[in-house]
Amino acid sequence: MLQRTFTLIVALFLISICALRAQENESSLIRAKIKHGSLLLGGNLQGSYQLTSNELNRTGQEVTGRRIDFNLRSKNGYFVLEDFVVGLDLSVLHQSNKMTDVSDGVSSEPRRETFVMAGPFLRYYMLNGVFSELTLLAGLHNFNDVNQKYKALEGGVGLGYAFFLNKQFSLEPVLSVRYFRKVDRNGRAYSEFGPMIGFGLQAYLLRQKSHVIKRAL
């Protein structure tokens, strides 16, 4: 299941690149590119809100839940090719879970967890500022309490738009689909799959423009 999910995420990333490239205006004569050798520095803040409902078969009780995720990410990379950056994603994920018993309306205290993860990311930019992104992360939860320690894995694919304020800085809204999985010390696994919305600020160092004459259609 885990291998199939990550294979699907990678496939979505490749499909999104092909779809974006197909939308390029091949008749344009001048093309702005981010040159290889440039550096990408910055990060973003992502969030999601989910509602859950579970029926406990033994007791017949229905329990509803609310999960809020906040993900603070630092993304720094190097343009190995024009418009293609490879980098390191450092992430601090905070989750808040609250459960409510529908039968009596009693709510539990919110359970809060924080994960620290790191891993590689790939990003490809198009002409109009749209980019496609792939991230793969791994990390731990609760470094101090051995009894409550989790291992965490995360993979995601997203589409974003780089709105350049000037030649060095851009504001970037991002919509991504994320798979998250955590495993406790007893081998019990918990996973979730869904969308996240983010907004970030990136700096481009040594960014240059190259003008490529293209054949008009």
Backbone hydrogen bonds in HBPLUS format (Angstrom, degrees):
<---DONOR---> <-ACCEPTOR-->    atom                        ^
c    i                          cat <-CA-CA->   ^        H-A-AA   ^      H-
h    n   atom  resd res      DA  || num        DHA   H-A  angle D-A-AA Bond
n    s   type  num  typ     dist DA aas  dist angle  dist       angle   num
A0005-THR N   A0001-MET O   2.99 MM   4  6.17 153.0  2.06 146.1 153.4     1
A0006-PHE N   A0002-LEU O   3.10 MM   4  6.38 165.1  2.12 153.9 156.4     2
A0007-THR N   A0003-GLN O   2.96 MM   4  6.10 150.3  2.05 144.6 153.5     3
A0008-LEU N   A0004-ARG O   2.93 MM   4  6.13 150.2  2.02 143.2 150.9     4
A0009-ILE N   A0005-THR O   3.01 MM   4  6.34 151.9  2.09 146.2 153.8     5
A0010-VAL N   A0006-PHE O   3.04 MM   4  6.28 162.0  2.07 147.7 151.4     6
A0011-ALA N   A0007-THR O   2.95 MM   4  6.14 156.1  2.01 144.8 152.0     7
A0012-LEU N   A0008-LEU O   2.90 MM   4  6.14 154.2  1.96 149.2 155.7     8
A0013-PHE N   A0009-ILE O   3.07 MM   4  6.35 149.6  2.17 143.8 151.9     9
A0014-LEU N   A0010-VAL O   3.06 MM   4  6.40 158.9  2.10 151.8 156.3    10
A0015-ILE N   A0011-ALA O   2.90 MM   4  6.11 159.1  1.94 150.9 157.2    11
A0016-SER N   A0012-LEU O   2.91 MM   4  6.02 156.2  1.96 144.5 150.9    12
A0017-ILE N   A0013-PHE O   3.12 MM   4  6.39 152.5  2.20 145.0 151.7    13
A0018-CYS N   A0014-LEU O   3.08 MM   4  6.36 162.9  2.11 148.9 153.0    14
A0019-ALA N   A0015-ILE O   2.87 MM   4  6.09 157.6  1.92 151.4 158.0    15
A0020-LEU N   A0016-SER O   2.94 MM   4  6.07 156.6  1.99 145.3 151.4    16
A0021-ARG N   A0017-ILE O   2.93 MM   4  6.11 161.2  1.96 151.1 156.4    17
A0022-ALA N   A0018-CYS O   3.06 MM   4  6.19 145.7  2.19 140.4 149.2    18
A0023-GLN N   A0020-LEU O   3.07 MM   3  5.29 144.9  2.20 102.5 112.7    19
A0024-GLU N   A0021-ARG O   3.18 MM   3  5.42 167.3  2.20 109.2 112.9    20
A0028-SER N   A0025-ASN O   3.27 MM   3  5.93 171.8  2.28 119.4 121.7    21
A0083-ASP N   A0034-ILE O   3.00 MM  49  5.12 148.1  2.11 147.8 151.9    22
A0038-SER N   A0035-LYS O   3.38 MM   3  6.13 149.8  2.48 133.3 134.9    23
A0037-GLY N   A0079-PHE O   2.84 MM  42  5.36 154.1  1.91 142.3 149.2    24
A0079-PHE N   A0038-SER O   3.04 MM  41  5.44 170.6  2.05 158.1 158.5    25
A0039-LEU N   A0205-LEU O   2.96 MM 166  4.99 163.6  1.98 142.1 147.4    26
A0205-LEU N   A0039-LEU O   2.93 MM 166  4.99 152.8  2.01 138.1 145.5    27
A0040-LEU N   A0077-GLY O   2.88 MM  37  4.91 169.4  1.89 138.8 139.2    28
A0077-GLY N   A0040-LEU O   2.78 MM  37  4.91 152.2  1.86 134.5 143.4    29
A0041-LEU N   A0203-ALA O   2.89 MM 162  5.04 165.6  1.91 151.2 154.8    30
A0203-ALA N   A0041-LEU O   2.57 MM 162  5.04 166.2  1.59 162.9 167.3    31
A0075-LYS N   A0042-GLY O   2.80 MM  33  5.52 147.1  1.91 124.2 134.7    32
A0043-GLY N   A0201-LEU O   3.19 MM 158  5.93 160.1  2.23 148.1 152.9    33
A0201-LEU N   A0043-GLY O   3.02 MM 158  5.93 145.1  2.14 165.3 175.2    34
A0044-ASN N   A0073-ARG O   2.98 MM  29  5.37 140.8  2.13 131.6 143.4    35
A0073-ARG N   A0044-ASN O   2.90 MM  29  5.37 174.8  1.91 173.4 172.1    36
A0045-LEU N   A0199-PHE O   3.01 MM 154  5.61 162.5  2.04 142.8 143.7    37
A0199-PHE N   A0045-LEU O   3.01 MM 154  5.61 147.7  2.12 140.5 148.7    38
A0046-GLN N   A0071-ASN O   2.84 MM  25  4.93 164.5  1.86 142.0 147.4    39
A0071-ASN N   A0046-GLN O   2.86 MM  25  4.93 165.3  1.88 140.8 142.2    40
A0047-GLY N   A0197-ILE O   2.88 MM 150  5.61 148.2  1.98 148.2 157.4    41
A0197-ILE N   A0047-GLY O   3.14 MM 150  5.61 168.0  2.15 160.4 158.1    42
A0048-SER N   A0069-ASP O   3.08 MM  21  5.22 146.2  2.20 138.7 141.8    43
A0069-ASP N   A0048-SER O   3.05 MM  21  5.22 167.2  2.07 144.2 147.8    44
A0050-GLN N   A0067-ARG O   2.90 MM  17  5.14 163.4  1.93 154.2 158.4    45
A0067-ARG N   A0050-GLN O   2.91 MM  17  5.14 168.3  1.92 150.2 153.2    46
A0052-THR N   A0065-GLY O   3.00 MM  13  4.84 164.4  2.02 127.3 130.5    47
A0065-GLY N   A0052-THR O   2.85 MM  13  4.84 157.1  1.90 132.6 132.6    48
A0054-ASN N   A0063-VAL O   2.78 MM   9  5.22 165.6  1.80 155.6 160.6    49
A0063-VAL N   A0054-ASN O   2.71 MM   9  5.22 170.3  1.72 166.2 167.7    50
A0056-LEU N   A0061-GLN O   2.75 MM   5  5.30 161.2  1.79 167.8 169.7    51
A0060-GLY N   A0056-LEU O   2.66 MM   4  5.32 139.9  1.82 155.8 168.4    52
A0102-VAL N   A0062-GLU O   2.89 MM  40  5.63 161.7  1.93 163.6 169.3    53
A0064-THR N   A0100-THR O   2.89 MM  36  5.26 157.4  1.94 160.6 158.8    54
A0100-THR N   A0064-THR O   2.78 MM  36  5.26 158.4  1.82 158.0 160.9    55
A0066-ARG N   A0098-LYS O   2.89 MM  32  5.26 140.5  2.05 145.0 157.2    56
A0098-LYS N   A0066-ARG O   2.99 MM  32  5.26 149.1  2.08 144.7 153.9    57
A0068-ILE N   A0096-SER O   2.95 MM  28  5.21 156.5  2.01 145.9 153.7    58
A0096-SER N   A0068-ILE O   2.93 MM  28  5.21 149.6  2.02 147.8 156.8    59
A0070-PHE N   A0094-HIS O   2.90 MM  24  5.23 157.5  1.95 153.3 160.2    60
A0094-HIS N   A0070-PHE O   2.80 MM  24  5.23 171.3  1.80 162.7 165.6    61
A0072-LEU N   A0092-VAL O   3.01 MM  20  5.25 163.1  2.04 149.8 146.4    62
A0092-VAL N   A0072-LEU O   2.89 MM  20  5.25 156.1  1.95 148.7 156.7    63
A0074-SER N   A0090-LEU O   2.76 MM  16  5.08 160.1  1.80 152.2 159.3    64
A0090-LEU N   A0074-SER O   2.93 MM  16  5.08 165.7  1.95 150.0 153.5    65
A0076-ASN N   A0088-LEU O   3.25 MM  12  5.63 167.3  2.26 152.5 155.0    66
A0088-LEU N   A0076-ASN O   2.86 MM  12  5.63 150.2  1.95 168.5 164.7    67
A0078-TYR N   A0086-VAL O   2.93 MM   8  5.59 163.6  1.96 145.9 145.9    68
A0086-VAL N   A0078-TYR O   3.05 MM   8  5.59 164.4  2.08 147.6 145.9    69
A0081-LEU N   A0084-PHE O   3.45 MM   3  5.11 170.8  2.46 146.2 145.2    70
A0084-PHE N   A0081-LEU O   3.15 MM   3  5.11 165.8  2.18 115.9 119.3    71
A0125-TYR N   A0083-ASP O   2.92 MM  42  5.03 157.4  1.97 143.8 151.4    72
A0085-VAL N   A0123-ARG O   2.92 MM  38  5.31 163.8  1.94 155.6 160.5    73
A0123-ARG N   A0085-VAL O   3.05 MM  38  5.31 149.1  2.14 153.0 156.0    74
A0087-GLY N   A0121-PHE O   3.06 MM  34  5.41 161.8  2.09 154.3 156.6    75
A0121-PHE N   A0087-GLY O   3.01 MM  34  5.41 144.8  2.13 135.7 137.4    76
A0089-ASP N   A0119-GLY O   2.73 MM  30  5.38 173.9  1.74 175.6 177.7    77
A0119-GLY N   A0089-ASP O   3.05 MM  30  5.38 138.4  2.23 140.6 151.9    78
A0091-SER N   A0117-MET O   2.87 MM  26  5.11 178.3  1.87 148.3 148.8    79
A0117-MET N   A0091-SER O   2.87 MM  26  5.11 171.0  1.88 152.1 155.1    80
A0093-LEU N   A0115-PHE O   2.85 MM  22  5.01 152.1  1.92 145.8 152.8    81
A0115-PHE N   A0093-LEU O   2.72 MM  22  5.01 161.4  1.76 150.4 157.0    82
A0095-GLN N   A0113-GLU O   2.80 MM  18  5.19 164.6  1.82 153.9 159.2    83
A0113-GLU N   A0095-GLN O   2.90 MM  18  5.19 156.2  1.96 145.7 152.4    84
A0097-ASN N   A0111-ARG O   2.82 MM  14  5.02 160.9  1.85 142.9 149.4    85
A0111-ARG N   A0097-ASN O   2.66 MM  14  5.02 159.7  1.70 152.0 156.0    86
A0108-SER N   A0099-MET O   2.83 MM   9  5.51 164.9  1.86 162.3 167.2    87
A0101-ASP N   A0106-VAL O   2.90 MM   5  5.41 166.1  1.92 156.7 155.5    88
A0105-GLY N   A0101-ASP O   2.69 MM   4  5.29 130.3  1.93 150.7 165.4    89
A0116-VAL N   A0140-LEU O   3.07 MM  24  5.80 164.4  2.10 169.1 169.8    90
A0140-LEU N   A0116-VAL O   3.15 MM  24  5.80 142.1  2.30 156.0 154.5    91
A0118-ALA N   A0138-ALA O   2.96 MM  20  5.67 158.7  2.01 145.3 146.8    92
A0138-ALA N   A0118-ALA O   3.07 MM  20  5.67 154.7  2.14 135.4 139.6    93
A0136-LEU N   A0120-PRO O   3.19 MM  16  5.87 160.0  2.23 171.8 172.0    94
A0122-LEU N   A0134-LEU O   2.84 MM  12  5.17 155.7  1.90 149.6 157.7    95
A0134-LEU N   A0122-LEU O   2.89 MM  12  5.17 158.6  1.93 147.5 152.7    96
A0124-TYR N   A0132-SER O   2.95 MM   8  5.44 158.1  1.99 154.9 162.0    97
A0132-SER N   A0124-TYR O   3.00 MM   8  5.44 151.5  2.09 149.6 156.0    98
A0126-MET N   A0130-VAL O   2.77 MM   4  5.38 147.3  1.88 163.3 174.2    99
A0129-GLY N   A0126-MET O   3.45 MM   3  5.65 167.3  2.47 110.5 111.9   100
A0162-ALA N   A0129-GLY O   2.82 MM  33  4.95 167.3  1.84 135.0 138.9   101
A0131-PHE N   A0160-GLY O   2.92 MM  29  5.31 158.2  1.97 137.0 140.3   102
A0160-GLY N   A0131-PHE O   2.95 MM  29  5.31 161.9  1.98 151.3 155.1   103
A0133-GLU N   A0158-GLY O   2.94 MM  25  5.18 154.0  2.01 150.7 151.9   104
A0158-GLY N   A0133-GLU O   2.94 MM  25  5.18 156.5  2.00 142.5 148.0   105
A0135-THR N   A0156-GLY O   2.96 MM  21  5.29 161.7  1.99 153.4 155.6   106
A0156-GLY N   A0135-THR O   3.01 MM  21  5.29 157.1  2.07 145.9 147.3   107
A0137-LEU N   A0154-GLU O   2.71 MM  17  4.98 172.0  1.72 158.2 159.7   108
A0154-GLU N   A0137-LEU O   2.97 MM  17  4.98 159.1  2.02 137.4 135.3   109
A0139-GLY N   A0152-ALA O   2.95 MM  13  5.16 149.5  2.04 143.9 144.4   110
A0152-ALA N   A0139-GLY O   2.92 MM  13  5.16 166.6  1.93 140.3 138.5   111
A0141-HIS N   A0150-TYR O   2.99 MM   9  5.06 142.5  2.14 145.7 145.4   112
A0148-GLN N   A0145-ASP O   3.22 MM   3  5.56 148.1  2.33 107.0 115.6   113
A0149-LYS N   A0146-VAL O   3.37 MM   3  5.20 167.0  2.39 107.8 107.0   114
A0151-LYS N   A0183-VAL O   2.89 MM  32  5.24 162.6  1.92 148.9 152.6   115
A0183-VAL N   A0151-LYS O   2.82 MM  32  5.24 153.2  1.89 149.2 158.2   116
A0153-LEU N   A0181-ARG O   2.78 MM  28  5.23 157.2  1.84 158.5 165.0   117
A0181-ARG N   A0153-LEU O   2.90 MM  28  5.23 161.0  1.94 158.5 159.3   118
A0155-GLY N   A0179-TYR O   2.95 MM  24  5.29 157.2  2.01 149.9 157.2   119
A0179-TYR N   A0155-GLY O   2.78 MM  24  5.29 166.7  1.80 167.2 171.3   120
A0157-VAL N   A0177-VAL O   3.10 MM  20  5.60 152.8  2.18 151.9 158.0   121
A0177-VAL N   A0157-VAL O   2.88 MM  20  5.60 163.9  1.91 159.3 160.6   122
A0159-LEU N   A0175-LEU O   2.93 MM  16  5.53 161.3  1.96 157.1 156.2   123
A0175-LEU N   A0159-LEU O   2.92 MM  16  5.53 170.4  1.92 163.9 163.9   124
A0161-TYR N   A0173-PRO O   3.12 MM  12  5.87 148.2  2.22 158.1 167.4   125
A0163-PHE N   A0171-LEU O   2.84 MM   8  5.13 174.3  1.84 159.2 157.9   126
A0171-LEU N   A0163-PHE O   2.91 MM   8  5.13 157.6  1.96 142.0 141.4   127
A0165-LEU N   A0169-PHE O   2.85 MM   4  5.66 144.4  1.98 136.8 148.5   128
A0204-TYR N   A0168-GLN O   2.63 MM  36  4.77 153.7  1.70 144.0 151.4   129
A0170-SER N   A0202-GLN O   3.01 MM  32  5.46 152.3  2.09 153.4 158.6   130
A0202-GLN N   A0170-SER O   3.07 MM  32  5.46 164.5  2.10 153.9 158.9   131
A0172-GLU N   A0200-GLY O   2.89 MM  28  4.99 165.4  1.91 140.1 141.0   132
A0200-GLY N   A0172-GLU O   2.90 MM  28  4.99 146.8  2.01 123.2 134.0   133
A0174-VAL N   A0198-GLY O   2.93 MM  24  4.97 164.5  1.95 131.3 131.4   134
A0198-GLY N   A0174-VAL O   2.84 MM  24  4.97 160.3  1.88 158.0 157.6   135
A0176-SER N   A0196-MET O   3.00 MM  20  5.34 173.7  2.00 159.6 161.7   136
A0196-MET N   A0176-SER O   2.84 MM  20  5.34 149.7  1.93 150.4 152.6   137
A0178-ARG N   A0194-GLY O   2.84 MM  16  5.56 177.5  1.84 156.7 155.8   138
A0194-GLY N   A0178-ARG O   3.02 MM  16  5.56 159.1  2.07 153.3 159.8   139
A0180-PHE N   A0192-GLU O   2.90 MM  12  5.33 169.2  1.91 157.9 161.3   140
A0192-GLU N   A0180-PHE O   2.84 MM  12  5.33 148.6  1.93 154.1 160.8   141
A0182-LYS N   A0190-TYR O   2.81 MM   8  5.35 162.8  1.83 159.7 165.7   142
A0190-TYR N   A0182-LYS O   2.83 MM   8  5.35 155.8  1.89 159.6 166.9   143
A0184-ASP N   A0188-ARG O   2.96 MM   4  5.52 157.8  2.01 152.9 155.3   144
A0187-GLY N   A0184-ASP O   3.01 MM   3  5.42 164.4  2.03 118.2 121.0   145
